[in-house]
Amino acid sequence: MSFDARALSALDFPRILSALAERSATTLGAARARSLRPSSDAGRIARELDEVEDALFGVSLSLGGIQDISELHARAQEGRVLTGQELLSAAYSLDGAMTVGRAINANSRGPLREVAGDLGDHSELVRRVLSALDRDGAVRDDASPRLRDLRKRIEPLRGRIREKLAATLDKWADVLQEHIVTIRRDRYVLPVQASRVGQVQGIIVDASATGQTYFVEPAAVTQLNNELTRLILDEEAEVRRILTELSGLLAADSAVPLTLSAVGELDLIAAKARLARDWRLNRPESVPGGTYDLREVRHPLIENPVANDISLGDTKLLLITGPNMGGKTATIKTLGLAVLMHQCGMYVAAASAKLPVVRDVLVDIGDEQSIEASLSTFASHLKHLRYVLRHAAPDTLVLVDELGSGTDPNEGAALAQAMIECLLAQDARGVITSHLSPLKLFALETPGLKNASMGFDVDTLAPTYVLQVGQPGRSFALAIAQRMGLLAGVLNRAEELLGPDAGLMERMLEGLERERRDLRAQLDATAAARQSAEAELGRVRQERETLEARRGEMLAEAAQKAESLYADAIERVRTLRARAQEDSARPRVMQELRELRVAAQKARPAAAPREDRGDPIRVGSVVDVPAYNASGQVLELRGDDLVVQLGVMKVGVKRRDVRLKGEPKPVAAGAPKTRGPRFTGTTASTFQNELQLRGLGVEEAVEELRAAILEAHALKESPLRVVHGKGQGVLRRLLREYLKGEKKVESFHDAEANQGGHGVTIVNIRR
């Protein structure tokens, strides 16, 4: 079912289409824009909205310069020969369409690619036309071998004729009107005085308008002119043959109509995207049922409009009352245009919009009289309302302006109430405006019908155009009359005539407005307090972030200082190792070396503490490992996995497979992943004979091993356990190559299987 054209006109929808057409780059797109009509196909609407989104954020469509060549294509198919300019226009347009297609395929996210799929391949036609015609549409010399040969013969022949005639100018100077060689009817001639034309042997080709000059072809060049004419005729025939051939190529290209249709569709999509940018429109969301939820919706055709919220759902019909010129009609049109634009696959003038897909928009807006049909304004309204009542349904939108007007107020109110009851029974959704006070009371008591009004400032006698849902509108007639200085006696008499009930309603409405203003003031105060609290919270958060950043800087400075001290200590250790080569200094150096090791280990930066998650098992905890029937100290935490030192072995176990046995103890300095000195001592008689090299680079590992062997040899300690891990065996192999050449090493071998196997090398030091 198509939408009622009268309804589209009443809602000013043609103005939307005109704005859309103005933003089209081609006549194809403009024509589609002007003929655009709302669709009731939800799938089509969603697809068209996706296409607009793709044009806005995916690929920029540039369709300028593409012309509607459908008429040229039709003429070519009729067998008519097109001019060079017409063929050039067709080629440029088809080439532009293919360029757009390539851009879409390269940049589009998807929806536009489907539309561009209808753009045909016209590359052969474009190539032939552009190679045969120059930029002015003239046929090129090299368009065919015959044309090239003819034009090569024509120009030299023209030169010979001009030279021959130029040689006779002086001979015939007395009879010539002008001393020039000219062309008449494609033949080279001389301008001879009419009174002396008999003195020249030749053929009169033409005469001047005044009859004073005859243009004579001397007999000496007649044969040459004949040859030139023949060549020119042959050239024209060849040019026509080429244009006929190119016109036939265009006629045979059956993909042209589909390409032009796709260009028009793409141009329409691009125009929708430009309109969305220009008018700051947003994509609506299609929702099932009769739910309308528009936030900050505004009339797209009004300059600087006031934005309002409009919702329909449980509230089936919204009854807007209030004075004239308050924006009631504009509000109705705002909703109607949002629905129509949505169902045309366009963005809408709202911050957000949830809209159903309706079958029709049923409208009665404006004072229409039909003189020919002898219909009054009221009769015209009834005619339209009859159509509305007949077609109203849950999947239609009803928009009625000034319901019940144009007749006696009491009868109009009764008729309006009956119509509203009928619309509610038909489960229709919509907005109705009216001046009739009885309808306000009816709306207060009727489910599905809700009062609303447009704001009005009594002090300034100006509308605010703000929609106030839940509050019926006041007429303000007496208030405005009082402000305008109408006689007090007249105003008092008017109040008496209204009666107590009417005065009571106005006072009730005035009280409601006052309470509404008070509530609004309270809400504004609450919002201000909340904003202040949020600002204070933001300030506190900022201060906390600043403190955290400063804390991090201080920790980094401390870590850097500790690292520096640690590096200095290591350098001193290496120096002392070198001095230990001297036998006389060895005892004192070894003692100092052990003291420096302890100091260096204390100065080294500690690992970052793990987050305390309430787990009783931490690094240093002593746990029972039933699977090994042994107890040991936790060296590392790796999520649900633990690394536990069981004697000389380090084993990995699950957290669930151990039991906490004792309080955490300090982890040995030689724990895995500890860099720097690898064995420690606190007294002259204590020597730690295990060297941890896992995780080190080859050069660093060899240096650590060399230093350890030197110290062990100096202290006469043996053997030395070198833990390098298994891995791929690279570190083990390179360390053993070093040991083979170390004179202080007596022998070396793998540890026992239960003591580390291939992951540990036992080094025996020479005494």
Residue, then its C-alpha position, 0 to 999 in steps of 0.5 A: m500500500s502506498f502512502d497517501a499523497r495528500a498526507l505527504s504534502a500536508l506534512d511538507f515532505p516534498r520540501i525534504l525531497s527538494a533539499l535531497a535533490e539539491r544535494s544530488a550530483t547528477t540528474l539521475g540522482a535528482a530524479r530519484a530524490r524527487s520521486l522518493r516515497p516511503s516504504s513499508d518493507a523493514g528489510r529494505i529500510a534497514r538496507e538503505l540505512d546501512e548504505v547511507e552509513d557506508a557513504l557517511f563513514g566508509v567511502s566518499l562517493s564522487l559522481g560529478g560529471i556523470q550525465d544521463i545518457s539514456e536518451l543517447h543510448a536510445r537514439a543509437q539503438e534506433g540506428r541514428v549516428l551520434t556526433g563526436q561530442e555525444l559519443l564523448s559525453a557517453a564515454y566520459s559518463l560510463d568511464g566515471a561510473m566505472t571509476v566510482g565502482r572501483a573506489i567502492n570496491a576498494n573502500s566500502r565495508g559492504p552495503l554500497r558494494e552490492v549497489a555498485g555490483d550493477l555498474g557494468d564493464h564498458s571499458e572496451l567502448v570507452r577505449r574505442v571512443l577515446s582513442a578515436l575522438d579528441r577532447d573536442g569530439a573531432v575524429r582523430d587522424d589515426a582513427s583509421p588508416r584510410l582517414r590518416d591517408l586522406r588527411k595526409r593528401i588533403e593538406p599538401l593539396r591545399g598548399r599547392i592550390r594556395e601557392k598557385l593562386a597566390a602567384t596570380l594575385d599580382k597578375w590580376a591585381d587590377v580586377l581583384q576587389e581584395h588582394i587575397v585568396t579565399i574559400r567559397r563552398d569549399r573551393y579556393v577562389l579569388p574576389v573579383q570586381a563585378s564590373r570586370v569579372g569578364q576579364v578573368q578566365g574561370i568559374i564563378v562560384d559565389a557572389s557577395a551579398t551586395g553583388q559588388t564582388y564575384f568569387v571566381e575559381p581560375a581555370a588553372v586551379t579547377q582541376l586541383n579544386n576538384e581533386l580537393t573536393r573529392l578528397i574532402l568528400d571521401e574524408e567526410a564519408e570515412v568520418r561518418r563511417i567511424l562515428t556510425e561504428l562507435s554509435g553501434l558499439l554504444a547501441a550494442d552495450s546492453a549494460v548501459p541502462l543498468t549502469l545508469s540505474a546504479v549511478g542514480e541509486l548511488d547518487l541518491i545515497a550520497a545525497k542522503a549522506r550529505l543531507a545527514r551531514d548538513w542537517r546534523l541528522n542521526r540514524p534511526e533504529s527500527v523497532p517492532g510494534g507501535t513504540y515511538d521513542l524520539r529524543e531531542v527531535r526537531h523539525p528539520l525545515i524550521e530554522n533554530p527549532v526547539a528540540n522535544d522528546i516524543s514517546l508513544g507506546d503504552t500511551k497510544l494517543l497524545l492530546i496536545t492542547g494550548p493556545n494558537m501559535g504555540g507549536k502544536t502543528a509543528t510538533i505533529k509535523t515533526l513526528g510525521l516527517a521523522v517517520l517518513m524520512h525513516q521509511c525512505g531510508m534517511y537519517v532523522a532530525a533527532a539525537s536518537a530515534k526508535l521508530p516502527v515501520v508503519r503502513d501509512v501516515l493518516v493526516d488531517i492538517g490545515d483548513e481546507q475548503s473545496i469551493e467546487a464541491s461546496l464543502s466548508t472547512f468543517a466538512s473538509h475536516l470530516k471528509h479527511l477524518r472519515y478516511v482516517l477512521r476507516h484506515a486507522a490500525p496498530d501499524t498506522l500513525v494518526l496525526v490530526d490537527e485541531l480536532g473538533s474545530g470549525t463547529d459548535p464547541n459542545e458538539g465539536a467536543a462530543l464528536a472529537q471524543a467519539m473519534i478518539e474512542c474509536l481510534l483507541a479501540q482500533d489500537a492506533r498510535g498518534v498525536i492529536t491537537s485541540h482547543l476543546s477543554p472537555l477533551k482535557l478531562f477526558a484524557l485525564e480519565t482515559p487509559g491510552l490517552k495522555n494530556a500534553s501542552m506546549g509551553f507558554d510564557v505569560d509574562t512575555l506572551a510568547p510560546t516556548y515551543v517546549l512539549q510538556v507531556g502529562q499536563p493539559g494546556r491552558s488557553f491563556a485567553l483571559a490572562i493575555a486579555q488582561r496583559m493587553g489592558l482589556l477593561a476589568g469589567v469586561l474580564n470580570r463579566a467573561e469570568e462570570l459567563l464561563g461559570p464556576d466549573a470553567g474557572l475551577m479548571e483554569r485554576m487547577l491547571e494554573g496550580l499544576e503549572r506552578e507545582r511543575r515549575d517548583l518541581r523543575a526548580q528542585l530538579d535543577a537544584t538537585a542536578a546542580a548539586r550532583q554536578s558539583a559532587e561529580a566535579e568534587l569527585g573528579r578533583v579527588r580522583q585527579e589528586r589520587e592519580t597525581l599521588e599514585a604517579r608521584r609514588g611510582e616516580m619515587l619507587a622508580e628513583a629508589a629502584q634506579k638508585a638501588e640498581s646503581l649501588y648493585a652495579d657498583a658492588i658487582e664491579r668491585v666483586r669482579t675487581l677483587r676476583a682479578r686480584a685474587q689471582e695473586d696468592s699473597a692477597r688471596p685470603r684477604v680478597m676472598q673475605e672482602l669478596r664474600e662481604l661484598r656479595v652479601a652487601a650487593q645482594k641486599a642492595r639489589p632491587a627487590a621484585a615487585p610484590r604480588e597483589d595480596r588476594g587473601d591467599p595464605i600461600r606466598v613466596g617463602s611459605v613452607v608446604d607439604v607436597p604429598a606426591y613427593n612425601a616431602s616438605g619444601q619452601v615456595l620459590e615462585l607463584r605462577g597463578d595456580d602453579l607453584v615452584v617448590q624447593l624440595g631438597v636440591m630439587k625444584v619441582g612444579v606443583k599445583r596449588r591444590d596439591v600442597r598443604l600450608k605447613g609454616e609461615p613464609k621464610p625469606v627466599a634464598a638468594g639463589a632462587p630462580k630468576t635472581r640475577g647477579p652473584r649466584f652463591t652467597g656466604t656470610t662467614a669465611s667458612t661458608f661456601q654455597n656450591e650451587l650456581q644458578l645460570r638459568g635464564l642468562g645469556v651465554e656470555e653472562a653465564v660463562e662470565e658467572l661460571r668463570a668467576a665461580i670457578l675462580e672463587a671455588h679454586a681460591l677457597k679450595e671448595s669442590p665440587l660446584r653444582v652448575v644449574h643451567g636447565k635442559g631446554q634445547g641443550v645450547l647453554r649446556r653445550l657452550l658451558r661445557e666447551y668452556l669447562k674443557g679449556e678451564k685449567k682450574v677444572e679437574s673434571f665435570h659430569d651430569a648430576e644424578a637423575n634425581q638431582g637434576g640430570h642433564g639440567v645440572t653439571i657437577v664441576n670438580i675443582r683442582r686442589 
